[in-house]
Amino acid sequence: MKLNFNTYKDKVMGCWAGKNIGGVLGAPFECKRQFNEIDFYTQDLSGGPPPNDDLDLQIIWLNAVERFGRQVNASILGEYWLSYVIAHWSEYGIGKSNMVAGLTPPLSGSFNNQYKNSCGCFIRSEIWACLTPGFPELAARYAYEDAIVDHASEGVYGEVFCATLESAAFVESDIRKLIDIGLSYIPEDCAVARCVKKAVECYDKGIPVRDARVIIHNEAPGTFGLTGRTFIEDDPDGMQTGESGFDCPENIGFLIAGWLYGEGDFGKSLCTTVAFGEDTDCSAATLGAIMGIVSGASALPDKWVKPLDDKIATMCINLTTWTGLWIPKTVTELTDRVLRVLPRFLDIGSVDILSDGGYTITCLEGDQLYCPVINCPPRHASKEIPRGLYVHELIALSSNSVRYNFCTHNVMIDYGDDVFFSSDEIRRFKITVMNNGIMRQQMWCRLRLYTPDGVKLLTGAGFSLPLSTFHGERSEAIIEFDASEFAGERLEIIIDISFEGRHTSTPVKVMLLRKPTPESIA
């Protein structure tokens, strides 16, 4: 189907306006385990809206896209994160700490991260939906790259669910279909999916909102509403105390419940979502964005829009020195930035530039919006981008599998169960080289390994692997080594990858940390 420029603009504006509204509405009730009965903003907004990290983190991503276009990936986003995000708390801080230590995404999001299943990345999903309107498979890929910088597992599934639902919302307005589209991209038995389904079940059974709050929470108990408490007492409503940091699933369930119980009314839906408590600014902001995309800014109630006066306030962007970032001050400016970058982000086959300076977007529709069946060729725009893995393979990847994308091929290093080595055991990892469709011929791939002193390669220092013609074809090698004589705390192995008869040579690095011992911990 064709999405005309004015409709697309209205929906992008609705996304950011709705995001701003929901974040402001929910902010005063964040981190509180209680039932919140409200019907409008509770802050004094005479000086403008308060800062909203749900929005400004995505402004950093937009700056990355404006520079790197469709090639933006987890590595690039990680570098922008280190340079421009000032937040050091929870998953944000752990992700940064891991990258500083040399761990690349997805290791940066999974290693030693008790908040990997929290809410900090599904709140960043809208930028990818706005740049992939009507292409949820493509939205899933970019949402995944974003999420693995500082999250893993349920945190990743949460952002993929939201981004694919939001991308589809540019061309589909049926709530049930949008929920099903989002669910099709994540494991059906994951906690995010269970909480979403539980929200739908509660609504369909006519369960009161107060009771639904407890039921959804207990499906995958989180702890966000207990933040800052010095001790935990029994909850009078029967809400269980879950694992610390396991907050994404229930909060996505809450926003879906708010959407359903709101029955199409924008204000009622957001207030219902805030009523559930926990991470109220994140859940309400994401729902506001979803409803803003579906309706467009032109249909958002003036009652909710006018008090914010189109303004954006940031809090997590490092502006202490000249950064080279362009920070929009209003929803209108942010929308215009997205409109300008989209033709560079999608391919020429999906965007038709018009003589008046606008454009139309040829989008997917109907059943095409659902996650493709196993090994289905990509159906999204920008098919020429080398991706290597089918979307279902990507979402299912272990958080200990690091990917590298190059012009002619993709490489994946599977670390196994963890990123540690020790002197008293043989360590192994797997390297996979994939043809991304550029080479168009049978090839021989040459691997040459370089190790530090004290590391003995048990499987040899060089390999020749056959690589077949077609996109997605792959060859694998298991590398084993003995580090019993290595004295350092951080072990780096360089693998140089080249191809017979081609000039491209691409080094990748395997980095492991010495496993802590009881003595070292003491």
C-alpha positions as CSV (number, residue, x, y, z in Angstrom):
1,M,0.0,0.0,0.0
2,K,1.0,3.6,-0.5
3,L,1.6,5.9,2.5
4,N,1.4,9.5,1.4
5,F,3.7,12.1,2.8
6,N,1.2,14.1,4.7
7,T,-0.3,11.0,6.4
8,Y,3.2,9.8,7.3
9,K,4.2,13.2,8.7
10,D,1.0,13.3,10.8
11,K,1.7,9.9,12.2
12,V,5.3,10.7,13.0
13,M,4.2,13.9,14.8
14,G,1.6,11.8,16.6
15,C,4.2,9.4,17.7
16,W,6.5,12.0,19.4
17,A,3.6,14.1,20.8
18,G,2.0,11.0,22.3
19,K,5.3,9.8,23.7
20,N,5.9,13.2,25.3
21,I,2.3,13.3,26.8
22,G,2.6,9.8,28.2
23,G,6.0,10.4,29.7
24,V,4.9,13.6,31.4
25,L,1.7,12.0,32.7
26,G,3.4,9.0,34.2
27,A,6.6,10.6,35.6
28,P,5.2,11.5,39.1
29,F,4.2,7.9,39.8
30,E,7.3,6.1,38.6
31,C,8.8,3.5,41.0
32,K,5.6,3.3,43.1
33,R,3.8,0.1,43.7
34,Q,0.3,1.4,44.1
35,F,-3.0,1.9,42.2
36,N,-3.0,5.5,40.8
37,E,-6.3,7.1,40.2
38,I,-5.8,10.1,37.9
39,D,-7.5,11.7,35.0
40,F,-5.0,14.4,33.9
41,Y,-1.5,15.8,34.4
42,T,-0.6,16.3,38.1
43,Q,2.5,18.6,37.6
44,D,2.7,22.3,37.2
45,L,3.5,22.7,33.5
46,S,3.6,26.5,33.3
47,G,7.3,26.3,32.8
48,G,7.1,23.6,30.2
49,P,7.3,19.8,30.4
50,P,9.9,18.1,32.7
51,P,12.8,16.2,31.1
52,N,12.0,12.8,29.6
53,D,14.8,10.3,29.1
54,D,12.3,8.1,27.1
55,L,12.6,10.8,24.3
56,D,16.1,12.1,24.5
57,L,17.9,8.7,24.2
58,Q,16.2,8.4,20.8
59,I,17.5,11.8,19.8
60,I,21.0,10.4,20.2
61,W,20.1,7.5,18.0
62,L,18.6,9.9,15.4
63,N,21.9,11.7,15.3
64,A,23.7,8.4,14.6
65,V,21.3,7.6,11.8
66,E,21.8,11.0,10.2
67,R,25.5,10.3,10.0
68,F,25.6,6.6,9.2
69,G,22.2,6.0,7.6
70,R,21.0,2.4,7.2
71,Q,24.3,1.0,8.2
72,V,23.8,1.9,11.8
73,N,24.3,-1.1,14.1
74,A,24.9,-2.1,17.7
75,S,28.6,-1.2,17.5
76,I,27.9,2.3,16.3
77,L,25.1,2.8,18.7
78,G,27.4,1.6,21.5
79,E,30.0,4.3,20.6
80,Y,27.3,7.0,20.6
81,W,26.1,5.6,24.0
82,L,29.6,6.0,25.5
83,S,30.1,9.5,24.1
84,Y,26.8,11.1,24.6
85,V,24.7,9.4,27.3
86,I,25.3,10.7,30.8
87,A,23.1,8.3,32.6
88,H,25.1,5.8,34.7
89,W,22.3,4.0,36.6
90,S,21.1,0.4,36.3
91,E,21.3,-1.2,32.8
92,Y,22.6,2.0,31.3
93,G,25.6,2.1,33.6
94,I,26.3,-1.6,33.4
95,G,26.2,-1.5,29.6
96,K,28.6,1.4,29.5
97,S,30.9,-0.2,32.1
98,N,31.0,-3.4,30.0
99,M,31.8,-1.5,26.8
100,V,34.6,0.4,28.6
101,A,36.0,-2.9,29.7
102,G,36.1,-4.0,26.0
103,L,33.0,-6.2,25.8
104,T,31.1,-5.5,22.6
105,P,27.3,-5.8,22.1
106,P,25.6,-8.2,22.8
107,L,28.1,-9.1,25.6
108,S,27.8,-5.5,26.9
109,G,24.1,-6.0,27.5
110,S,24.2,-9.5,29.0
111,F,27.4,-9.7,31.0
112,N,26.9,-9.3,34.8
113,N,23.7,-7.3,34.1
114,Q,20.9,-7.9,36.6
115,Y,18.8,-5.2,34.7
116,K,19.1,-6.9,31.3
117,N,15.3,-7.7,31.5
118,S,14.3,-4.2,32.5
119,C,12.5,-1.4,30.6
120,G,15.4,0.8,29.4
121,C,15.3,-0.3,25.7
122,F,11.6,-0.8,24.8
123,I,11.3,2.9,25.5
124,R,13.7,3.5,22.6
125,S,11.7,1.6,20.0
126,E,9.8,4.5,18.3
127,I,12.7,5.8,16.3
128,W,13.0,2.5,14.4
129,A,9.3,2.3,13.8
130,C,9.2,5.9,12.4
131,L,12.2,5.1,10.1
132,T,10.6,1.8,8.9
133,P,6.9,2.6,8.6
134,G,5.0,-0.5,7.4
135,F,8.2,-2.7,7.5
136,P,8.1,-4.4,10.9
137,E,10.7,-7.0,9.9
138,L,13.2,-4.2,9.3
139,A,12.1,-2.5,12.5
140,A,12.8,-5.7,14.4
141,R,16.4,-5.8,13.1
142,Y,17.2,-2.3,14.1
143,A,15.4,-2.6,17.5
144,Y,17.5,-5.7,18.1
145,E,20.7,-3.8,17.4
146,D,19.6,-1.1,19.8
147,A,18.5,-3.4,22.6
148,I,21.7,-5.5,22.8
149,V,23.8,-2.5,23.7
150,D,22.5,-2.7,27.3
151,H,19.9,-5.4,27.5
152,A,19.4,-9.1,26.8
153,S,16.6,-11.7,26.8
154,E,13.3,-10.2,27.9
155,G,14.6,-6.7,27.5
156,V,15.4,-7.4,23.9
157,Y,12.1,-9.1,23.2
158,G,10.3,-6.1,24.7
159,E,11.9,-3.6,22.3
160,V,11.4,-5.9,19.3
161,F,7.7,-6.3,20.3
162,C,7.1,-2.6,20.6
163,A,9.1,-1.6,17.5
164,T,7.3,-4.1,15.2
165,L,3.9,-3.2,16.6
166,E,4.6,0.5,16.1
167,S,6.0,0.0,12.6
168,A,2.8,-1.9,11.6
169,A,0.7,0.8,13.2
170,F,1.6,3.2,10.3
171,V,-0.6,1.0,8.0
172,E,-2.8,-1.0,10.4
173,S,-5.1,0.3,13.1
174,D,-6.8,-2.8,14.5
175,I,-5.6,-3.3,18.1
176,R,-5.8,-7.1,18.1
177,K,-4.0,-7.4,14.8
178,L,-1.2,-5.0,15.9
179,I,-0.8,-7.0,19.1
180,D,-0.6,-10.3,17.2
181,I,1.9,-8.8,14.7
182,G,4.2,-7.7,17.6
183,L,3.9,-11.2,19.2
184,S,4.8,-12.9,16.0
185,Y,8.4,-11.5,16.2
186,I,9.2,-12.8,19.7
187,P,9.3,-16.3,21.3
188,E,5.7,-17.3,22.1
189,D,6.7,-18.6,25.6
190,C,8.8,-15.6,26.7
191,A,7.7,-13.6,29.7
192,V,6.8,-10.5,27.5
193,A,4.5,-12.6,25.4
194,R,2.9,-14.2,28.4
195,C,2.2,-10.8,30.0
196,V,0.8,-9.4,26.8
197,K,-1.5,-12.4,26.4
198,K,-2.5,-12.2,30.1
199,A,-3.5,-8.5,29.6
200,V,-5.7,-9.5,26.6
201,E,-7.2,-12.4,28.6
202,C,-8.1,-10.1,31.5
203,Y,-9.8,-7.6,29.3
204,D,-11.7,-10.3,27.4
205,K,-13.0,-11.8,30.6
206,G,-14.1,-8.4,31.9
207,I,-11.8,-8.6,34.9
208,P,-11.7,-5.2,36.7
209,V,-8.6,-3.1,36.2
210,R,-7.5,-3.4,39.9
211,D,-7.6,-7.1,39.7
212,A,-6.0,-7.2,36.3
213,R,-3.1,-5.3,37.7
214,V,-2.3,-8.1,40.1
215,I,-2.8,-10.9,37.6
216,I,-0.5,-9.4,35.0
217,H,2.1,-8.5,37.6
218,N,2.1,-12.1,39.0
219,E,2.6,-13.6,35.6
220,A,6.2,-12.3,35.6
221,P,6.7,-10.4,38.8
222,G,9.0,-7.3,38.7
223,T,10.4,-5.0,41.3
224,F,10.3,-1.6,39.7
225,G,7.5,-0.4,42.1
226,L,9.8,-1.3,45.0
227,T,12.7,0.9,43.9
228,G,14.1,2.9,46.8
229,R,12.4,1.0,49.6
230,T,14.7,0.1,52.4
231,F,12.7,-3.1,53.3
232,I,10.0,-5.1,51.5
233,E,6.8,-5.8,53.2
234,D,3.9,-8.1,52.1
235,D,1.8,-6.4,49.4
236,P,-1.8,-5.9,50.6
237,D,-3.1,-6.6,47.0
238,G,-1.2,-9.8,46.7
239,M,1.5,-8.6,44.2
240,Q,4.5,-10.9,44.4
241,T,8.1,-9.8,44.8
242,G,10.0,-10.9,41.7
243,E,13.6,-10.9,40.6
244,S,15.4,-7.6,40.8
245,G,15.5,-5.9,37.5
246,F,13.0,-8.2,35.8
247,D,10.6,-5.3,34.9
248,C,10.1,-5.3,31.1
249,P,7.4,-8.0,30.8
250,E,4.8,-6.7,33.2
251,N,5.2,-3.1,32.2
252,I,4.6,-4.0,28.5
253,G,1.6,-6.0,29.8
254,F,0.3,-2.9,31.6
255,L,0.5,-0.7,28.5
256,I,-1.3,-3.3,26.5
257,A,-4.0,-3.6,29.2
258,G,-4.3,0.2,29.4
259,W,-4.8,0.3,25.6
260,L,-7.5,-2.3,25.7
261,Y,-9.3,-1.0,28.8
262,G,-9.2,2.5,27.4
263,E,-11.4,1.4,24.6
264,G,-10.1,3.9,22.0
265,D,-10.1,6.9,24.3
266,F,-6.6,8.5,24.4
267,G,-6.7,10.0,27.8
268,K,-8.5,7.1,29.4
269,S,-6.0,4.6,28.0
270,L,-3.0,6.5,29.3
271,C,-4.5,7.1,32.7
272,T,-5.4,3.4,33.0
273,T,-1.8,2.5,32.1
274,V,-0.5,4.8,34.8
275,A,-3.1,3.3,37.3
276,F,-1.2,0.0,37.1
277,G,1.9,1.6,38.7
278,E,5.5,0.4,38.5
279,D,7.4,2.1,35.5
280,T,4.6,4.5,34.8
281,D,6.4,7.0,32.6
282,C,7.8,4.3,30.3
283,S,4.6,2.3,29.9
284,A,2.4,5.4,29.4
285,A,5.0,7.1,27.1
286,T,5.2,4.0,24.8
287,L,1.4,3.6,24.7
288,G,1.1,7.4,23.9
289,A,3.4,6.9,21.0
290,I,1.5,3.8,19.7
291,M,-1.8,5.6,19.9
292,G,-0.3,8.7,18.3
293,I,0.9,6.7,15.4
294,V,-2.5,5.1,14.9
295,S,-4.5,8.3,15.1
296,G,-1.9,10.9,13.9
297,A,-1.2,14.1,15.7
298,S,-4.2,15.8,14.1
299,A,-6.5,13.5,16.1
300,L,-4.9,13.8,19.5
301,P,-7.1,15.7,22.0
302,D,-6.1,19.4,22.4
303,K,-6.7,18.9,26.2
304,W,-3.5,16.7,26.3
305,V,-1.4,18.4,23.6
306,K,-1.7,22.1,24.5
307,P,-0.2,22.1,28.0
308,L,3.1,20.8,26.7
309,D,3.3,23.5,24.0
310,D,5.2,21.2,21.5
311,K,8.3,21.4,23.7
312,I,10.9,18.7,24.5
313,A,13.1,18.8,27.6
314,T,16.2,16.5,27.7
315,M,18.1,15.1,30.7
316,C,20.4,12.3,29.6
317,I,22.3,13.9,26.7
318,N,25.9,15.1,27.4
319,L,25.9,18.7,26.5
320,T,28.6,19.9,28.8
321,T,31.0,20.5,25.8
322,W,30.5,20.9,22.1
323,T,29.3,17.4,21.0
324,G,28.4,17.8,17.3
325,L,24.8,16.7,18.2
326,W,21.8,18.6,17.0
327,I,19.1,18.5,19.7
328,P,15.6,19.4,18.7
329,K,13.7,21.6,21.1
330,T,10.2,20.7,19.9
331,V,8.2,17.8,18.7
332,T,7.8,19.6,15.4
333,E,11.6,19.8,15.0
334,L,12.1,16.2,15.9
335,T,9.4,15.2,13.3
336,D,11.0,17.2,10.6
337,R,14.4,15.6,11.3
338,V,12.8,12.1,10.8
339,L,11.1,13.2,7.6
340,R,14.4,14.3,6.1
341,V,16.3,11.2,6.9
342,L,13.8,8.6,5.9
343,P,14.5,8.6,2.1
344,R,18.2,7.8,2.9
345,F,17.1,5.0,5.4
346,L,14.8,3.1,3.1
347,D,15.7,2.1,-0.5
348,I,14.7,3.8,-3.7
349,G,12.2,1.0,-4.4
350,S,10.1,2.0,-1.4
351,V,10.3,5.8,-1.5
352,D,9.1,7.8,-4.5
353,I,10.3,11.4,-4.4
354,L,7.6,13.8,-5.7
355,S,8.1,17.0,-7.6
356,D,6.8,19.1,-4.7
357,G,9.5,17.9,-2.4
358,G,7.5,15.3,-0.6
359,Y,7.4,11.5,-1.1
360,T,5.2,8.5,-0.9
361,I,6.2,5.2,0.8
362,T,5.3,1.8,-0.6
363,C,4.6,-0.3,2.6
364,L,3.8,-3.9,3.3
365,E,0.2,-4.7,4.4
366,G,-2.0,-7.4,5.7
367,D,-0.3,-10.8,6.4
368,Q,3.0,-9.4,5.1
369,L,3.3,-7.5,8.4
370,Y,3.7,-10.6,10.5
371,C,7.1,-12.2,11.1
372,P,8.2,-14.2,8.0
373,V,8.1,-18.0,8.2
374,I,11.4,-19.8,8.8
375,N,14.1,-19.0,6.2
376,C,11.7,-16.7,4.2
377,P,13.7,-14.1,2.2
378,P,13.6,-10.6,3.6
379,R,10.4,-8.7,2.6
380,H,11.4,-5.3,3.9
381,A,12.9,-2.3,2.2
382,S,16.7,-2.0,1.8
383,K,17.0,-5.6,0.8
384,E,20.5,-4.8,-0.4
385,I,21.8,-4.3,3.2
386,P,23.9,-7.3,4.2
387,R,22.2,-8.9,7.2
388,G,23.3,-12.6,7.1
389,L,20.7,-14.0,9.5
390,Y,17.0,-14.4,8.9
391,V,15.0,-12.3,11.4
392,H,13.8,-15.2,13.4
393,E,17.4,-16.4,13.8
394,L,18.5,-13.0,14.8
395,I,16.0,-12.7,17.6
396,A,16.8,-16.2,18.9
397,L,20.5,-15.6,19.1
398,S,22.4,-16.3,22.3
399,S,23.5,-13.1,24.0
400,N,27.1,-14.6,23.9
401,S,27.1,-14.5,20.1
402,V,28.9,-11.4,18.7
403,R,28.3,-10.5,15.0
404,Y,30.4,-8.5,12.6
405,N,29.0,-7.2,9.2
406,F,31.4,-6.5,6.4
407,C,30.9,-5.6,2.7
408,T,31.1,-9.2,1.4
409,H,30.4,-11.4,4.4
410,N,29.3,-11.6,8.0
411,V,31.1,-13.2,10.9
412,M,29.8,-14.5,14.1
413,I,31.8,-15.5,17.2
414,D,29.9,-17.8,19.6
415,Y,31.6,-17.6,23.0
416,G,29.6,-20.5,24.5
417,D,28.3,-20.2,28.0
418,D,30.3,-17.1,29.1
419,V,33.2,-14.8,28.4
420,F,35.7,-16.3,30.9
421,F,38.8,-18.4,30.5
422,S,41.0,-20.0,33.2
423,S,44.4,-21.6,33.3
424,D,43.1,-25.1,34.3
425,E,40.7,-25.8,31.4
426,I,40.7,-26.0,27.7
427,R,38.6,-23.1,26.2
428,R,36.8,-23.2,22.9
429,F,34.7,-20.8,20.8
430,K,33.1,-21.1,17.4
431,I,33.5,-18.9,14.4
432,T,31.0,-18.7,11.6
433,V,31.5,-17.0,8.3
434,M,28.4,-16.2,6.2
435,N,28.0,-15.2,2.5
436,N,25.8,-12.1,2.5
437,G,25.1,-12.4,-1.2
438,I,27.7,-9.9,-2.5
439,M,30.4,-12.4,-3.6
440,R,28.1,-14.3,-6.0
441,Q,30.5,-17.2,-6.4
442,Q,32.0,-20.2,-4.7
443,M,34.8,-19.0,-2.4
444,W,37.6,-20.3,-0.1
445,C,37.8,-18.4,3.2
446,R,41.1,-18.2,4.9
447,L,41.4,-17.8,8.7
448,R,44.6,-16.9,10.4
449,L,44.8,-16.7,14.2
450,Y,47.2,-14.6,16.3
451,T,47.5,-15.2,20.0
452,P,49.5,-13.6,22.8
453,D,52.4,-15.3,24.5
454,G,51.4,-18.2,26.7
455,V,48.4,-19.2,24.6
456,K,48.6,-22.5,22.7
457,L,46.2,-23.1,19.8
458,L,45.2,-26.7,19.9
459,T,43.3,-26.7,16.6
460,G,46.0,-24.9,14.7
461,A,46.6,-21.3,13.7
462,G,45.2,-21.4,10.2
463,F,42.1,-22.8,8.4
464,S,40.6,-22.9,4.9
465,L,36.8,-23.0,4.8
466,P,34.6,-23.5,1.7
467,L,31.9,-20.9,1.3
468,S,29.0,-21.5,-1.1
469,T,27.5,-19.1,-3.5
470,F,24.2,-18.1,-2.1
471,H,23.1,-15.5,0.6
472,G,23.1,-17.1,4.0
473,E,25.5,-19.9,3.2
474,R,27.9,-20.4,6.0
475,S,31.1,-22.3,7.2
476,E,32.1,-22.9,10.7
477,A,35.2,-23.8,12.7
478,I,35.7,-24.7,16.4
479,I,38.8,-23.1,17.9
480,E,40.3,-24.6,21.0
481,F,43.2,-23.2,23.0
482,D,45.2,-23.7,26.2
483,A,45.9,-20.6,28.3
484,S,47.6,-22.4,31.2
485,E,50.8,-20.3,30.6
486,F,49.1,-17.0,29.9
487,A,49.7,-14.5,32.7
488,G,47.3,-11.7,31.9
489,E,43.8,-11.0,33.1
490,R,42.4,-10.1,29.6
491,L,43.1,-12.5,26.7
492,E,42.7,-11.3,23.1
493,I,42.9,-13.4,20.0
494,I,42.9,-11.7,16.6
495,I,41.4,-13.6,13.6
496,D,42.3,-12.3,10.1
497,I,39.6,-13.4,7.6
498,S,40.4,-13.2,3.8
499,F,39.1,-14.8,0.6
500,E,40.9,-16.4,-2.2
501,G,41.0,-14.1,-5.2
502,R,39.5,-11.1,-3.4
503,H,41.1,-8.1,-1.8
504,T,38.9,-7.8,1.3
505,S,40.6,-8.7,4.5
506,T,38.7,-8.3,7.8
507,P,40.2,-8.9,11.3
508,V,37.9,-9.6,14.2
509,K,38.9,-9.9,17.9
510,V,37.9,-12.5,20.5
511,M,38.2,-11.0,24.0
512,L,37.9,-13.1,27.2
513,L,38.3,-12.3,30.8
514,R,40.1,-14.5,33.4
515,K,37.5,-16.4,35.5
516,P,37.4,-15.1,39.1
517,T,38.5,-17.6,41.7
518,P,37.4,-17.7,45.4
519,E,40.8,-16.4,46.3
520,S,40.6,-13.4,43.9
521,I,37.1,-12.5,45.1
522,A,38.2,-12.6,48.7
